[in-house]
Amino acid sequence: MADQVGLKWVGFIFATITLAVIVTTGMVVKGYADGAYSFDAPTVSTSSR
């Protein structure tokens, strides 16, 4: 039989990682929705003046 305490720790670690990924994904999606990020490359001025 599997060690119950060990399985609880593994489950806790996976749950923590999953929660971190969900929060990070939500923040990135909200940033794109608010316009903080852009898919377009920034325009760089190359004039010497």
N, C-alpha and C positions, 0 to 999 in steps of 0.2 A: 504494500500500500504506500502511496505517496505521502511525503511529510506535509502535514497540513499547515504548519507554521511557515515552511519554505514556500509553499504555494500561495499563501496569503501575501508574503513579501513580493513574490514575482507579480502577482496580480496588482498590488499597490504600485509597483514600479511601472508596469505597463499602463495603468490608469493615469498616473502622473504624466507620463510621456504623451499619451493620447490627449489629455487636457491641454498640455502646453502647445501641441500642434493645432488643436482647435482654436485656441485663443490667438495664436500667431496668425493663422489663416484668416480669422475674422478681422484682425487689425489690418492686414494687408488688403483685404477686400474692401474694408471701409475706407482705407486710404485711397484706393483707386476710385471708389464711388465719390469721394469728396474732391477728387482732382488733385490730390497731393502728389501722385505719381502720374507719369505719362508714358505711353508706349512710343511716342515720337522721340527721335533723337534731338538733343538741343542744338540750336543753330549757333555756330561759332563764327564770329567775325574774323576775317583774315586780312582786313585792310591794314595798311602800315601807318595810317594817319591817326 
